[in-house]
Amino acid sequence: MSHSDEQLQSVLETLEGCRRVLNACNSRESAELLSIVILDVRMKLKGIDSADLKALCDEMLRSAASEPPSPSKQTQDQPRRPLLRVVK
């Protein structure tokens, strides 16, 4: 692991800690914005560029659109789960 990767890993750990605190304080919008930053740092660490991410999102949307709606789907008044989740 290069020095810059080690620095990014350290930044990532700090950002994840900040996101946990924001979630604990019920600052959901701020935590969600921080999740985007965390995703960007993870992409840099893994060598994934924005074109790869866009291709993944496009494929996920195509797959979701082609699936028939099931009776267990959430109703319109309930919040929708995100199609893309940030994972370690």
DAVEN-V601744 format. One record per residue. RES is the residue in one small letter. SS is DSSP state (h for helix, s for strand, l for the rest). Layout:
res=<RES/RES>
ss=<SS/SS>
//
This chain:
res=<m/s/h/s/d/e/q/l/q/s/v/l/e/t/l/e/g/c/r/r/v/l/n/a/c/n/s/r/e/s/a/e/l/l/s/i/v/i/l/d/v/r/m/k/l/k/g/i/d/s/a/d/l/k/a/l/c/d/e/m/l/r/s/a/a/s/e/p/p/s/p/s/k/q/t/q/d/q/p/r/r/p/l/l/r/v/v/k>
ss=<l/l/h/h/h/h/h/h/h/h/h/h/h/h/h/h/h/h/h/h/h/h/h/h/l/l/l/h/h/h/h/h/h/h/h/h/h/h/h/h/h/h/h/h/h/h/l/l/l/h/h/h/h/h/h/h/h/h/h/h/h/h/h/h/h/h/l/l/l/l/l/l/l/l/l/l/l/l/l/l/l/l/l/l/l/l/l/l>
//
